[in-house]
């Protein structure tokens, strides 16, 4: 698969597959599920339950409560998290996914909206919205009631068809290795779902989306915005023409596909005829529902497998078991565990290649103590330090070139924090120096509110990270924790550590801090208010 075949959306999905649904999370969810503890399974997957089953039983009767309970006992919350729509590495905020309907109630998950932190996932059981409200909400609502294979343990066999499998998984040989472009089929028959998926995907990657649509019986209609929408559907949103055609044939009237009103298309069903045309950004008709992304996009796992970015063993164990039932895995399926980073080759002062590596949480070089003292003295007197000796300082933010492998490692560490992967972050911190800058985010202390701070904060403070360090907006870690809804216990821990509340935008942030004091930090008022800058004064 060539570089031009790669959808832009892959940039976000690949790290999310490893860090947003980690191996440790999957194992904890499975443990709680085997114990019959659906609430514990949801908590292990980071789904926050917002309802009480006893209340549902009182208000809607035992039959409805029993049906909801049955769904909850077969819910795979880590699969929900795996399949939820994403933008970059993070969940799209402000979305609602309807899992099931039970009379006047719907079982659904939603993602919180707003703020720079990753969205939280809430599990609801509440009254269904009217059809008119859903039309107004547009793509903010996703209907998975016909896609139970994405979350219901009783329906996992449906994943084979959802992934487009026939006798094999699309884009893969029977042994699980990816097909080359030359091995993809030319004009396959309509009954070979895997080959048809491959063929239309290759056409789309070559800029021939219209041909791919026509091949499955969808007529693309040229309108003024079609060129833009065509490119975005094919190269950013990974439109699967086969999936789209199979889904909409049974829908009365058709549906709208896309991710927002700036790039949307209307597929109309008129008897056996399917017509797809771009919608203008303004003046859209609101008489058709938006089709859930999972019903018209190609599963990102297929793209990642095709390009070789992941191997079958990297898939969620439940997905692997359905897609590769006869294949002996090379290792237990699931996202790979975090291990010690490999050594990095660096050209040293004499031109020789040396290896630097992390050991005991510090970058170590193949030089003795006398050489290290000599280089430190040279640096102290303003001399130029080159080779191996520049790397530890560059890792901690000093001027100097940091090898690409270490830049990638730092990015992965930041990604773990930003995806809330506490287990992965702690595993990596067992091996690397946490005293590394995080770009605009400041330091890892500025990101600690995104993970389990009770496990991570002591590690960072013991390593010597400065609670007074500033991020790109001149905010301390304490202020970031307050304005980005860090937990009260984290804020209290920062205060106990003597963290200041400094901000160069004191007036603006003062209002946010005071709002949180009223909302849920009242018990810390006496400790926080003395640190606040006076109104109109920065710092």
ZIMO-V323630 format. One record per backbone hydrogen bond with DSSP energy under -0.5 kcal/mol. CO is the residue of the C=O (numbers start at 1). NH is the residue of the N-H. Records with the same first field share a line. If there is no record, write none. Layout:
BEGIN
CO = NH + NH
END
This chain:
BEGIN
2 = 5
3 = 6
5 = 7
7 = 10
8 = 11
9 = 12 + 13
10 = 14
12 = 16
13 = 17
14 = 18
15 = 19
16 = 20 + 21
22 = 26
23 = 27
24 = 28
25 = 29
26 = 30
27 = 31
28 = 32
29 = 33
30 = 34
31 = 35
32 = 37
33 = 36
36 = 38
37 = 41
38 = 42
39 = 43
40 = 44
41 = 45
42 = 47
43 = 46
46 = 48 + 121
47 = 49
48 = 123
52 = 56
53 = 57
54 = 58
55 = 59
56 = 60
57 = 61
61 = 65
62 = 66
63 = 67
64 = 68
65 = 69
66 = 70
67 = 71
68 = 72
69 = 73
70 = 74
71 = 74
72 = 75
74 = 153
75 = 77
76 = 79 + 80
77 = 81
78 = 82
79 = 83
80 = 84
85 = 92
90 = 87
92 = 95
95 = 111
96 = 98 + 142
97 = 99 + 109
98 = 144
100 = 107
102 = 105
104 = 128
105 = 102
106 = 108 + 126
107 = 99 + 100
108 = 124
109 = 97
110 = 122
111 = 94
112 = 94
120 = 112 + 122
121 = 48
122 = 110 + 124
123 = 50
124 = 108
126 = 106
130 = 134
131 = 135
132 = 136
133 = 137
134 = 138
137 = 140
138 = 141
140 = 96
142 = 98 + 144
144 = 147
147 = 150
148 = 151 + 152
151 = 76 + 153
152 = 155
153 = 156
155 = 158
156 = 159
157 = 160
158 = 162
159 = 163
160 = 165
161 = 164
168 = 166
169 = 172
171 = 179
173 = 176
177 = 173
180 = 183 + 184
181 = 184
185 = 187
189 = 192
191 = 193
192 = 196
193 = 197
194 = 198
195 = 199
196 = 200
197 = 201
198 = 202
199 = 203
200 = 204
201 = 205
202 = 206
203 = 208
204 = 207
208 = 212
209 = 213
210 = 214
211 = 215
212 = 216
213 = 216 + 218
214 = 217
217 = 219 + 274
218 = 220
219 = 276
220 = 222
221 = 223 + 278
223 = 226
225 = 229
226 = 230
227 = 231
228 = 232
229 = 233
230 = 234
231 = 235
232 = 236 + 237
233 = 239
235 = 8
236 = 9
238 = 298
239 = 241
240 = 244
241 = 245
242 = 246
243 = 247
244 = 248
245 = 249
247 = 250
248 = 251
251 = 253
253 = 269
255 = 267
256 = 291
257 = 265
260 = 263
263 = 259 + 260
264 = 279
265 = 257 + 267
266 = 268 + 277
267 = 255
268 = 270 + 275
270 = 273
273 = 270
274 = 219
275 = 268
276 = 221
277 = 266
289 = 256
292 = 295
293 = 296 + 297
296 = 240
299 = 302 + 303
300 = 304
301 = 305
302 = 306
303 = 307
304 = 308 + 309 + 310
311 = 314
312 = 315
313 = 334
316 = 320
317 = 321
318 = 322
319 = 323
320 = 324
322 = 325
324 = 327
327 = 329
337 = 339
344 = 356
346 = 348 + 354
348 = 351
352 = 348 + 354
354 = 346
356 = 344
357 = 364
359 = 362
362 = 359
364 = 357
365 = 367
368 = 372
369 = 373
370 = 374
371 = 375
372 = 376
373 = 377
374 = 378
375 = 379
376 = 380
377 = 381
378 = 383
379 = 382
386 = 389
387 = 390 + 391
388 = 391 + 392
389 = 393
390 = 394
391 = 395
392 = 396
393 = 398
394 = 397
401 = 403
403 = 406 + 407
404 = 408
405 = 409
406 = 410
407 = 411
408 = 412
409 = 413
410 = 414
411 = 415
412 = 416
413 = 417
414 = 418
415 = 419
416 = 421
417 = 420
420 = 422
421 = 425
422 = 426
423 = 427
424 = 428
425 = 429
426 = 430
428 = 431 + 432
431 = 361
432 = 434
434 = 436
438 = 441
439 = 442
440 = 472
441 = 443
442 = 438
443 = 446
444 = 447 + 448
445 = 448
447 = 450
448 = 451
451 = 453
452 = 455 + 456
453 = 457 + 458
456 = 460
457 = 461
458 = 462
459 = 463
460 = 465
461 = 464
465 = 467
466 = 469
467 = 477
471 = 474
474 = 504
475 = 471
476 = 480
477 = 481
478 = 482
479 = 483
480 = 484
481 = 486
482 = 485
487 = 491
488 = 492
489 = 493
490 = 494
491 = 495
492 = 496
493 = 497
494 = 499
495 = 498
502 = 476
503 = 506 + 539
505 = 509
506 = 510
507 = 511
508 = 512
509 = 513
510 = 514
511 = 515
512 = 516
513 = 517
514 = 518
515 = 519
516 = 520 + 521
521 = 524
522 = 525
524 = 527 + 528
525 = 529
528 = 531 + 532
529 = 532
534 = 537
END
